[in-house]
């Protein structure tokens, strides 16, 4: 059973790293702020979720697993809050006077 859990952890963490890399590529390659933010927040949230999901079976108990889930939830909340604020600021700067 340990080999199966270790394999699941490795696959989920690698998938999460792939989405982090895809979000970074979107940040570097997309032309405008809105599309960059969209690519970055969506890919990073999914990447972090996959990494947390992969690490959950490796936790020693319920409390460390809950800590991981709280950290993921805070990251989701921060991305959902800051992303639109940055987009609004970029729209205001691009607007003609």
C-alpha positions as CSV (number, residue, x, y, z in Angstrom):
1,X,0.0,0.0,0.0
2,X,2.9,2.4,0.7
3,X,4.2,2.0,-2.8
4,X,0.8,2.9,-4.2
5,X,0.5,6.0,-2.0
6,X,4.1,7.0,-2.9
7,X,3.3,6.6,-6.6
8,X,0.1,8.7,-6.3
9,X,2.1,11.4,-4.4
10,X,4.8,11.5,-7.1
11,X,2.3,11.7,-10.0
12,X,0.1,14.3,-8.3
13,X,3.1,16.5,-7.4
14,X,4.5,16.2,-10.9
15,X,1.1,17.1,-12.4
16,X,1.0,20.1,-10.0
17,X,4.5,21.2,-11.2
18,X,3.4,20.9,-14.8
19,X,0.5,23.3,-14.1
20,X,2.9,25.7,-12.3
21,X,5.1,25.7,-15.4
22,X,2.2,26.2,-17.7
23,X,1.0,29.2,-15.7
24,X,4.5,30.7,-15.7
25,X,4.7,30.2,-19.5
26,X,1.3,32.0,-19.8
27,X,2.6,34.8,-17.6
28,X,5.6,35.3,-19.9
29,X,4.0,34.7,-23.3
30,X,0.5,36.3,-23.2
31,X,0.2,39.8,-24.5
32,X,-2.0,41.7,-22.0
33,X,-2.5,41.8,-18.3
34,X,-5.9,40.2,-18.2
35,X,-4.9,37.1,-20.1
36,X,-1.6,36.8,-18.1
37,X,-3.5,37.0,-14.8
38,X,-6.1,34.5,-16.0
39,X,-3.4,32.0,-17.0
40,X,-1.4,32.5,-13.9
41,X,-4.2,32.3,-11.3
42,X,-6.0,29.3,-12.9
43,X,-2.9,27.2,-13.4
44,X,-1.4,28.0,-10.1
45,X,-4.6,27.2,-8.2
46,X,-4.9,23.9,-9.9
47,X,-1.2,23.2,-9.5
48,X,-1.2,23.9,-5.8
49,X,-4.4,21.8,-5.4
50,X,-2.7,18.8,-7.1
51,X,0.4,19.2,-4.9
52,X,-1.7,19.4,-1.8
53,X,-3.8,16.4,-2.9
54,X,-0.6,14.5,-3.5
55,X,0.9,15.4,-0.1
56,X,-2.2,14.5,1.9
57,X,-1.6,10.7,2.0
58,X,2.0,11.4,3.3
59,X,0.8,13.4,6.3
60,X,1.2,11.8,9.7
61,X,-2.2,12.7,11.0
62,X,-5.3,14.8,10.6
63,X,-3.9,18.1,11.9
64,X,-1.1,18.4,9.4
65,X,-3.5,17.5,6.6
66,X,-5.9,20.2,7.8
67,X,-3.1,22.7,7.8
68,X,-2.3,21.9,4.2
69,X,-6.0,22.3,3.3
70,X,-6.1,25.7,5.1
71,X,-3.0,26.9,3.3
72,X,-4.5,25.9,0.0
73,X,-7.8,27.6,0.9
74,X,-6.0,30.8,1.8
75,X,-4.0,30.7,-1.5
76,X,-7.3,30.3,-3.4
77,X,-8.8,33.2,-1.5
78,X,-5.8,35.4,-2.1
79,X,-5.8,34.6,-5.8
80,X,-9.5,35.3,-6.1
81,X,-9.1,38.6,-4.3
82,X,-5.9,40.0,-5.7
83,X,-6.3,38.9,-9.3
84,X,-9.4,41.2,-10.0
85,X,-7.8,44.0,-8.1
86,X,-4.7,43.9,-10.3
87,X,-6.8,43.6,-13.4
88,X,-8.9,46.7,-12.4
89,X,-5.7,48.7,-11.7
90,X,-4.3,47.7,-15.1
91,X,-7.6,48.7,-16.8
92,X,-7.5,52.1,-15.1
93,X,-3.9,52.8,-16.2
94,X,-4.7,51.8,-19.8
95,X,-7.8,54.0,-20.0
96,X,-7.5,57.2,-21.9
97,X,-7.5,60.4,-19.8
